Amino acid sequence: MNFGNLGFGEIILILVVVLLLFGAKRIPEIAGSLGKGINEFKRNLSDAQRQVTAPPPPPPAVGQGAAPRQDEEERPEPKRLLG
């Protein structure tokens, strides 16, 4: 088992230091949080990639009865001063 330039002895030493620093009860919590963070990162990365590669949505139909765009808010009819 060789991770980059780390040998078996170096990996064991790192694991012992982590065990001494955080304790046996905290290591599963840290590993779980790290796993959730990695999954969230992957999900956001795939969502961003999907948005970049997806075709643009078709333009809204213009005409009578067309719904207003989502980024435009509906405004009430202005009041007439002289009428």
N, C-alpha and C positions, 0 to 999 in steps of 0.2 A: 504494500500500500504506500503510494508516494503522491503527495499533493504538492505539485510544483517542485520547489527546492526543499520542502520539509520532509524529513524522514520519519520513521515510526517513533523514534525516541523523542523528537521535538514535539510531535503531536501529543504524545502521552504527557510531556511536561506542560504543555499549554492546557490540557484538560485538567491536570492536577491543580494548576494555578487558578483556573476558573472555578473549580470546586472549592478551593480554599477561600476565594474572594466572595463568592455569592452563596455558598452553602448548598446542601443537597436539596432543600425544599424550594429554593428559588430558581434552580436551573430549569425545571419543567415550565414554570411560568415565563421565563425569559425565552425559552425555545418556542413556546406557543405564540407569544407576542411577535417574535421574529417571523414565524411561519405565516401569521395573519398579515403582517406587513408585506411580506413577499407576494402573497396571493392578491392583496389589494393593488400592489404595484403592477402585477401582471394583468389584472383585470382592467385597470386604467390604461395601460399601454395598448391592450387589444382594442379597447373602445376608441382610443385616439386613432389607431391605425384604421379601424373600420370607418370612422368619420372621414378620414383623408381619402380612402380608396372608394367610398360609396359614391354613386352618381348623385348629382344635385337633384333635389326634389323638383317636380314640375311647377311652373309658375301658376299662381291661383287664377282661376277663370275670372275675367272681367266682364261685367254685365249686370243685369238686374238680378237681385236675389243672391249675389255673391257675398259670402261671409267676409268680414273684415280680416285682414292679416292679424296674426297673433301679436306681432310687435306694435300694432297700432291699437290704441284704446278707443272705444266708442265714445264719442263726444255728443252731448246733448245739442239740440238745435239752438242757435243763438237767439236771444230775445230781441224783438224788434222794438226800437225806441219810439218810432212814429208809425202808427199803424192803422 
